[in-house]
Amino acid sequence: MSQPLLSVNGLMMRFGGLLAVNNVSLDLHKKEIVSLIGPNGAGKSTLVKVVLGLQKTSSGTRQVHGDLKIGYVPQRFHLSRSMPLRVRDLFDLIRTTAEFRKQILEETGSANLLNRDVQDLSGGERQRVLLARALLIRPNLLVLDEPMQGLDIHSEEELYAYVRTLPERYGCAVLMVSH
């Protein structure tokens, strides 16, 4: 097997006296899908923060191998109503070709949402927009933190089917967190 994009070895996380994660190791390789499944409080979000480089470890290591570009779809994304932002504005913050942008917007079903305010999107629309935004940076690791939250069963099926195509389609690894 090829060298992983990212390795986490012997991760231990303590918050005060609480042991949140104990001796977890994970290798993420190009073009693979890894699902983290567990109940609330199991340490999934903590592990994701370590993978993203947002959380220092109590012990253990996080090692990046080569150039790592992470696309991230957060579990929650709330904007203040006092700062209106259209979907188009969110996408305009990312430099990419018009052709690639059009392709991703069509694939994710976000093209018809460009003139809508992000604050007014339904849960499913918001997830599609955030996934499109994450893909526009052309990541080699895509991290999806509970991407099915707020979706109906049909939308969940569509999103799972699409996510399964991403490693071959774009060469990225996918780390998906579910409860």
N, C-alpha and C positions, 0 to 999 in steps of 0.2 A: 504494500500500500504506500502511496505517496506521503510526503511529509504533511502534517496537518497545517491548516491555516492558523489555528490557535489551539493551545493546550492549557488546561487548568489541571494542576496536580496537587493532591493532598490538601485541598481547600478546607479550611476551618474558619468559621465566622462566629464570633461572639459579640453580643450586644449586651453590655453590662454582664450580668451573670447568666444570661440565656445563651445556650449553644444553638445557633440557628442552622448551621451547616456543619457537618462533621465528616471529614476525610472524603471529599468528593473529587473525582478526577474525570476529565472530559477532554477528548480530542475532537475537533471539528475539521473534517476534510472537505476539499473541493467536491462539489456536486453531490453531497449527501444531505439527507434530511434527518435531523435528530429532534425527537419530541420529548419534552420534559413534562411529565404528567404527575399530578399529586394534589392533595387537598390544600386549601388555604393554610398558610403558616408552615408549609413544608420546606421553605427555603428557595423556591423556584425563582422568585423575583430577586432575591439576594444573589443567586448564581448568575442571573442575567446581568445584574449591575457589575459583577466582576468581569464577565465576558465583555461587556461594553467598555470596561476600563473606568467605570464611574465609582467603583467601590474598592478600597484597599482591603487586602485579606488580613485576617488575624494571624493565620499561618497558611503556608502553601504558596504556590506560584501560579502566575498567569504569564504565558509566553506566546508572543506573536511570532510567526515564522514568515518572513518575507513581508510584502506590502499587504496590509489588511485594510480594506475599505468596508465599513459596516453600514448597512441600511437598517433602520430600526423603526418598527411600528409599535408604539407604546400601548399599554393596556388602557390608559386614559389620556385624553387630549382635550383640554378645556381652554377656551379663549374667553377673555372678558368681553362682554357686550360693549364696553366702552372703547374697545379696539377692534372695529369691524375689519374683517379680512376675507376677501373673496378667495375661492378655490384657485382661481387664476393667479392671484398674488402669491399664494403658497407655492405654486409650481414655478412661477417666474424667479424665485430665489435660487433655483438650481440651473446651472449651465449645462445644456445638452443640445443636441441637434433637434431641429423641428421635426424631422422624420421619426427619430427615436421617441420623442415626446408624444407625438401623435399615436405611435404604435402602443406605447404603454397606457395612454389614456383610453384607447379603444379596448385593449385587453382587459383592463381593470373596470371598465364601465364608468369611468370618471369623465369622459369627454363632454357629456351633456350637463355636467355640474360646474363648469368653469366660471359661470357668472353668479353662482350662488354664494351666499355668505357661509363660511365654515361653521359659524355658530348655529345656523339653521338646518344643517344636515342631520338626517336620521343617523342612528348608530351604524347601520350597514353602509350608508353612503360615506360616512366619516372614515370607516375602516378601509373602504375601497380607495378613497383619496389618499389616506396615509400610506397604504401599500404602494400606490402609484408613485408617490413622492419618494419613498424609500428605494424603489426600483430605478427611478430616474438618475440616481447617482452611480448606477452600474456597480452595485456592491459585489464583493466576492463572498461576503457573509451577510445573510439577511436574518435579522432577529425579529420574531413576531411574538409579542407578549400578550397572550390571550386574544388573538385576533378575531375569534368567533363571538366575542362578547357583544351583545346587542343585535345579533343577526338571527333571522328566522331560519328554520331548518333548510329551506331551499337555498337561501343565500349561503349558509354554512357549507352545503354540499358543493355549490359552485366554487366557493373560495378554496376549499380543500382540493378540489380537482385542479384548479389553477395553480395552487402552490406546489402540487406534486410535479407540475411541468417545469417549474423554474430552474432546478439544477441543470437539466439538459438544455433548456432554452437559453439560459443566461450564464451557465457555468458557476453559479453561486452555491454555497452551502446554505442550508436553512436550519435555523434553530427555532423551534416553535414551542411555546409554553402553553399548556392547557391545564384546566382543573378537572 
